């Protein structure tokens, strides 16, 4: 079985939401220290889901946890996910957010990585087609790709805004 064939298929938004919830629960229960979430704008992610935010809270309360968010724009998050924005403010010491630097036109996948053990990838976000899996080679490949992408990013989505 190849990495592309291994894992659970995602074929709807409900499948994606369930996969995200399961991944966060797996991070919490499995002791993963890092999670990386990548998307163009996170508009379709279940960031307002109370149960998801509770699982994230339970996970981030564990020592040395780090959530990395990567997006081309965080405008949809700030506009449509006030609970998540408040959560991010509270846990800002453990959440880093990045956006591609000018000139970084590489494609940003819709991806969630749980440490080095699980990945969720929507290869067709418009039709909700993707795969959730735990193939080590596939997870490592995505981690390498996101790491390379992050090297050409800059901080974004500040937890607070300062007015003058």
Buried (B, 14 or more C-beta within 10 A) or exposed (E): EEBEEEBBEBEEEEBBBBBBBBBBBBBBEEEBBBBBBBBBBBBBBBBEBEEBBEBBEBBBEEEEBBBBBBBBBBEBBBEBBEEBBEBBEEBBEBBBBBBBEEEBEEEBBBBBBBBBBBBBBBEEBEEBBBBBBBBEEBBBEBBEBBEEBBEBBEEBBEBEEEEE
